[in-house]
Amino acid sequence: MCIFRDRRRLLVLIALAALILLGGVMRISACWKGYPILQGADESIVVNQAISLLERHSLLVEFYDWPAHLLIKACALIFEAYSQLRFGQPAVAIYPLNPASFYVLARSFTALLGVLMIPLAFWICETVKKGAGLFGAAAFAFFGVYVEHSGYDTTDVPLAFFTLLTIALAIRYLDKATWGRLAALCVCVGVGITVKYTGALACLLIAVVVCVEAWRTRRPRLVILGGAFSVAVVFASFFFLAPNLVINWGRTVWQLGVEARGEYGLLPFFIKLRDYALTWINAGPGVEGVLLAAV
């Protein structure tokens, strides 16, 4: 029996590796779509903001719309490393000569996150239901929306990745509740919000798992202590990656209103979050919908 069990585990790992490889090939290939004219909708914003960071020698992204700060800063680091390693010159000097290559690099970062969703989906589905891991991995590997958008330098796939990672970390916390695991979950949510404001919906998952753990262990104080700890860690991680979104809070609130209902203030944004939550519950072609279908 042990031999058959080991053989089955080996076959599962081989199948998972094949899915990751196939998913990676499709996503990396999508990065070249339209080359050398790669400026898809919104893609130029991320690339131009990354170049602007390097030109200003700054860590503050002067962009408040999505806000996409994680993508912009990651792309700035990738651009500079690429330019220095290949040409021995800064990215701001190389970019005007061949901007298309920088779009491919930016898209490749999104594609990498898209590929990482495949083993994440495998682990989540396998943990929730034994034997469902490969179905989850296959669903994320070949799901058309994820494949296509992994080839765009936009916030869609990165937000989906951090949503999936949040689900995985929430499962780990419920499996063994420690402050370290709760902190990791909160950091993931904070980082996800810097990708797109609607990542704040994942705060609901933190609240749920903390309340579940408090009820399961008969520790009502955990709701208050865990809640305060979670708020602090989410805020700290968000502030660390995007401090100007907090410092220039008035500008951020104004943008939230514009993104939501075209009105000033936080209330329209919370209304928009409610609409997104209802979409989640109805399980459209999002992360949770694909996971439910796999399990």
Disulfide bonds with the S-S distance in Angstrom:
none
